[in-house]
Amino acid sequence: MTNKPKNGNGSEIFEPAAEIVKNANVQEYEKLYKKSIEDREGFWAEQAENLDWFKKWDKVLDDSNKPFYKWFVNGKINIVYNAIDRHLKTWRKNKLAIIWEGEPGDVRTYSYHALDREVTRFANVLKSMGTKKGDIVTIYMPQIPELVFAMLACAKIGAAHSVVYGGFSVEALAERIEDANSKVLITADGGYRRGKIIDLKNIANEAMKRSPTIEVCITVKRTGHEVFMENDRDFWYHDLISIPFANNKCETEIMDAEDMLFILYTSGTTGRPKGVLHTHGGYAVYTATTHKMVFDIKDDDRWWCAADPGWITGHSYIVYGPLINGSTIMMYEGAPNHPYPNRWWQMIEKYGVTILYTSPTAIRGLMRFGEAWINRHDISSLRLLGSVGEPINPEAWKWYFKEVGKEKCPIMDTWWQTESGGFMITPLPITPLKPGSATKPFFGNEVAVVNNKGEEVKVGEEGKLVIKSPWPGMARTIYKAPDRFVETYWKEFEKQGWYKAGDSARIDKDGYVWIIGRIDDVIKVSGYRLGSAEIESALVSHDSVSEAAAIGLPHELKGNAIHAFVILKAGLKHNKELEKELKEHVKNEIGAIAKPEAINFVETLPKTRSGKIMRRVLKAQALGQDVGDLSTLDD
Ligand code: WT7
């Protein structure tokens, strides 16, 4: 192996292996990057040519109404036509599209032909239920193939989907259904997690009570346990798709490039989660291009993005990007350590997975079990690895590189966001790597680290990460809240027209970007994104809580863990039971990922004179750090 660490700039550099470089889809970075910046529209037009359009665009980029950019103006396309239909006309018709394994060990596989049959059947069912172009269908499912069918069936008929992660609970689901005003909900009776059944249908029933917009709920039978089904509202998926008309042909709807493909709710600094909106055209071009170039996709690859389709990672890199590229994708329903910590390695060996894309939190979790679990398996099929979700600590990077990649697989540490649609800062397989750095911007993207005045900070200094140029995969707006879109991302550097990422970062003298973390009230727990405000409102919805604040504090496995500060209602006393009850309450309202690590009962909370909780003060205190400027503190 030619991958050898050497020293430079105080951090190790891992040069790419010769055979990786020799066969890489992209052979050169600097020159192509320069070209892509000088002629951004030309670069993206060339990439868009790789997709099938019903009608070609008139103009690549319309920036006449910033920050509401439009891409591939007047182009007509459907992402499903690119992800399925076009492959049916080639040898890929019989190629495996999906290899799926359930946690209990059941296996299902679908060729592109079979995938088309499933999606068509479901699309016909949705149509018969009255689902139309422009409607938003909410999907709340475990990681089973029907989740992918449901997303694609919506897109095929021009409806948008709003996937709510199956780990979320009643309140999180209810408020997302309500915001999207969904009339149709697709769910399952349950899913498996560490041998237990997650009772999704029950949670969905509760959520439907709270948000009564749902007229039709379609339930996939996965676990087979008894669930409540309401007459005239609830239907079994298997009943509907077996009605003969479901087999009819279903034309893939012709969409405008800028038509809504999906919304995906994500947490922000304040208030309720926001529905980040992505489109058929630009998003298709961006996910397919980044997937193919960064992960060097070849036709014989077996691609495994071990995220959940309920998050943007899954939307872009389990479903859309890979299927557009005609890849074989691997999906696994359950936990990495069930029944034993060798589960992933076993599946990599069994299916000959060639690329594994996962999160630092999963890597740290598997690292804890030790490499003996890996070494029982032949995982030599792997040729590339990936990481996403939060900064990867160099120790975990090196373990991943050595023990999983056997020092031959480069690690693509991809920095991006729900809002960006796809990779923004990322290595290519040819990039010399520095453990912990997402390296350099992807083609077409200009990034900088700036101070509050918008001046670039000095080399190596920390500042705010901004993106200076538009890209096709960028979110178009926040659903029903364009003002919030402007306010959240574009207001601070309005004069310059830059996108504020919400992260702090530094850039070293080689131009490598090092992400430090969020600078707003977003908390990344195990790579999942949560807002302080959501956790606080869940706490305050409990009868005994008067006020609450939530912050993230460093945690060895999770990256960050949630610590809550609670003021009880007058006259109430805290005890261990109440602490436990409050933790459970948050879990029941939002989901297990939001359950606080610790709850501190306090008499007051540090606030500004205008009444805003100063979470940074709580955080500094908890970490024993200097609390900084307190001039705005009330009292
Ligand atoms: C935030 C976005 C994009 C898919 C999953 C997360 C953090 C993401 C990295 C990385 C350091 C990262 C950032 C970002 N983040 N990838 N490779 N290195 N930090 O999407 O839930 O929208 O979260 O995740 O803080 O802003 P998301």
Boltz pocket constraint, residues with backbone or C-beta under 6 A from the ligand:
constraints:
  - pocket:
      binder: B
      contacts: [[A, 266], [A, 312], [A, 313], [A, 387], [A, 388], [A, 389], [A, 390], [A, 391], [A, 392], [A, 413], [A, 414], [A, 415], [A, 416], [A, 417], [A, 418], [A, 419], [A, 425], [A, 438], [A, 501], [A, 502], [A, 503], [A, 515], [A, 517], [A, 518], [A, 524], [A, 527], [A, 528], [A, 529]]
      max_distance: 6.0
